[in-house]
Structure formats: C-alpha cells, structure tokens
C-alpha cells in the first residue's frame, strides 16, 4: 500500500515507512520525522521552477518528472521503494507541496503502482 501526504500532516511511524521525496530538507521538520530522505527522487530545481512559473502544464510536469526518475541512480531508488512495497511495507510518500495534483509524491505513487 502507498499513501501520499503533505509533510506538515505526516502521520506517526506506525502508519508506515515515511519517505520524503524532496531535494531540499523542509524548514521546521525534524530529521527523525521521516524514515528515509530520498532526495534523488525529488524533482529537479529546473522542473520545479518551470512548474511554479507556469511554463509547463501539469501533464508536462508529470512527463518530465517520470523521465527524471528513469535516469541512472534515480531508477535504483525507485526499484528500492518497489521492493519495499512488494515485501508488504506500507509507504507514506511525502513532500511539502500543498496541491496534491502538482506534487512529486503523487506522480511517484503512480510510477510505483504501475511499474
């Protein structure tokens, strides 16, 4: 099972294996709040900048983020999370984006569920 949440609404450890998917650590969040910081699975700064400045659509964000997670190094991080899911671990993917549709956690959940 895979859940997605905003880092500000992070559930307790008993809810599952909490994975932060951001390149930069969010302000005000203690390091022990998550079980794994998968910074390589956070969107690139360029991708986030294009999304925030409305240079790309939501579909463009999804496509570019999917391409980024296919890059060497990042793909191994995706495989690691997939292995956890196959082993029965509940993943809680989190980032600090308020809009769930424009969040890397949402796209990553789709990637993990369809790959």
N, C-alpha and C positions, 0 to 999 in steps of 0.2 A: 504494500500500500504506500502511496505517495501523497503527501499533503503539502500545500503551499500556504505560507503566512508572511505577513509583514514582520520584520524583525522586532518592531515595537510591540507585537502581540504574540511573542514567542511563548509556546506552551512549555510546561515543565518537562524535564528529562524523560519522565515516564511516558510521554506522548510519542516518543520515537527518537531516532537518530537525527539530531538537528544539524543541518548543513547550511552554512552561509555561502551564498553564491554572489559575491561582490569582490571587486578588485581592491577596494579600499575599505578599511575597517570603519563601521558606522560609529559616529560620535555617541557617547553616553552608554554604550553597550559593553559590559564587561566580557573579557575573553572567555571566561568559563560559561558564558550563556549558550555557546554552541559546542557541538562535539567535533565538528570539522569545519575549517575555513577553506573552502575550495575556491581560492581567489582566481585560479586559472579558468574557472567556469563562469566568471563574471564577464559581462560584455566589455569589449574594448572601449577605451575612452572615446575614440572616434565615433563608434557606433552610438554610444550614449549621447554624445554631443549632437550628432545628426538627428536623433530622435527628439531631444529636448528643443532643438531649434526648428522642428517640423520640416526638416529637409527630406525625411523619409516617412512613408506611411507605416502603419502598424504591421502590415504584411511585409514591407521592406525590412523592418526590424526583425521580424520572425525569420525571414530568409537569411539575412546576414548573420544573425546570432547562430542559426543552425550551421551555417558554413564555418563560423569561428569554432564551434565545438567539434568540428570534424578535423581540425588542424592537429598535427602531431603534438603529443603532450597533453593536449586537452581531451583528445579522444580516449586516452588511457584513463583520465579522471572520470569520464562518462562510463567507461567499462567498469570501473571500481564501484560506482554507485549502482550500476545494473546488477553486479554480482551481489551486492548487499540486498537488493530487492528480491532477487531470486532465492536468496538464503532466508527470506521471510522477515527481513528487517523493515520496519516502517520508517520511511524517510520523511523528514519535515524540512522542505526546502524553503529558505528564507532570504529576503533581501529587503532593502529599505524603500522600495517603490510603493507608493500608495495605490496606484492604478494597477490592479491585478492583471489586466489585459496587456499592459505595457511593461511587464516585469519579466526578467530573465527566468525567475523561478517557474513561471507558467510555461514558458517555452521548453525549459529543461524537463519539466514534468512530462510534457508531450513527447519529447525525444526519448526519455527513459521508458515510457509506456509503449512506444511504437517500434523501438529498435530491437 
